[in-house]
């Protein structure tokens, strides 16, 4: 059975972001069979403004996705539609965090209150 992220928990209402860590659970050959579809899905999400970045981990044991989402429910929806998840080649961990410091180059992703 594919592992779903943990159920959302109550949290404060400060600005938050969600980092998603993928870990491959199948041989890399199985992963590569779904990589084109996964990357197309990431491009779609990027175009919808739901991602800041995504890419493979080094060494290639999974991937990293930084979303513009602040809801675990929304992030779970994003995960279950990922071809890697649909084909059981990756497991996902969500890290919801409240960014309170950032490089000025990231200001476009921060609400005005968090950017000060």
C-alpha positions in Angstrom: 0.0 0.0 0.0 1.2 3.5 -0.9 1.9 5.7 2.1 -0.2 8.8 2.3 1.0 11.9 4.3 -0.1 12.1 7.9 -3.5 13.6 8.5 -3.6 17.4 8.8 -3.3 18.7 12.3 -4.6 22.0 13.8 -2.1 24.8 13.3 -1.8 28.5 13.8 -2.9 31.0 11.2 0.4 32.6 10.4 1.6 32.4 6.8 2.9 28.9 6.0 4.4 27.0 3.2 4.7 23.3 2.6 7.8 21.4 1.6 7.2 17.9 0.2 10.0 15.3 0.3 9.7 12.3 -2.0 11.5 9.0 -1.4 11.6 6.4 -4.1 10.4 3.0 -2.9 10.9 1.2 -6.2 14.0 0.6 -8.3 15.2 3.6 -10.3 14.1 1.8 -13.6 10.5 1.8 -12.3 10.8 5.4 -11.3 12.2 6.4 -14.7 9.2 4.8 -16.5 7.0 7.5 -14.9 9.5 10.4 -14.8 8.2 12.1 -18.0 4.6 12.1 -16.7 5.8 13.3 -13.3 7.8 16.2 -14.8 4.8 17.2 -17.0 2.7 17.2 -13.9 5.2 19.4 -12.1 5.2 21.8 -15.1 1.4 22.0 -14.9 1.5 22.8 -11.2 4.2 25.4 -11.8 2.0 27.0 -14.5 -0.9 27.1 -12.0 1.3 28.9 -9.4 1.3 26.1 -7.0 5.1 25.4 -7.0 8.1 27.5 -6.2 10.5 24.8 -7.3 10.8 21.0 -7.7 13.7 18.7 -8.6 15.4 15.4 -7.9 17.4 14.8 -4.7 21.2 14.2 -5.0 21.9 11.4 -4.9 18.8 10.4 -6.8 16.8 8.8 -4.0 13.7 11.0 -4.4 12.7 14.6 -4.9 11.9 17.9 -3.3 8.9 20.1 -4.0 8.4 23.6 -2.4 4.8 24.6 -2.8 3.0 27.9 -2.5 0.3 26.0 -0.6 -0.3 26.4 3.1 -2.9 23.7 3.5 -2.1 20.1 4.1 -5.4 19.1 2.5 -4.4 21.0 -0.7 -0.9 19.5 -0.6 -2.4 16.0 -0.2 -4.5 16.6 -3.3 -1.4 17.6 -5.2 0.4 14.4 -4.1 -2.3 11.9 -4.9 -2.5 13.2 -8.5 1.3 12.9 -9.0 2.1 10.0 -11.4 4.8 8.8 -9.0 2.2 8.4 -6.3 -0.4 6.9 -8.7 2.1 4.3 -9.8 3.4 3.5 -6.3 7.1 4.5 -6.9 7.4 7.1 -4.2 6.4 8.0 -0.7 5.9 11.5 0.5 6.5 13.5 3.6 5.0 17.0 4.1 6.7 19.7 6.2 4.5 22.6 6.9 6.5 25.6 8.2 6.2 29.3 9.0 8.9 31.1 7.1 10.0 34.1 9.1 13.3 34.9 7.3 14.1 34.9 3.6 16.6 36.1 1.1 15.2 39.2 -0.7 15.1 37.1 -3.9 12.2 35.2 -2.4 10.1 38.3 -1.5 7.7 37.6 -4.4 6.5 34.4 -2.6 6.0 36.0 0.8 3.0 38.0 2.0 3.8 41.5 3.0 3.5 40.8 6.7 5.9 37.9 6.5 8.4 39.8 4.4 9.2 42.4 7.1 
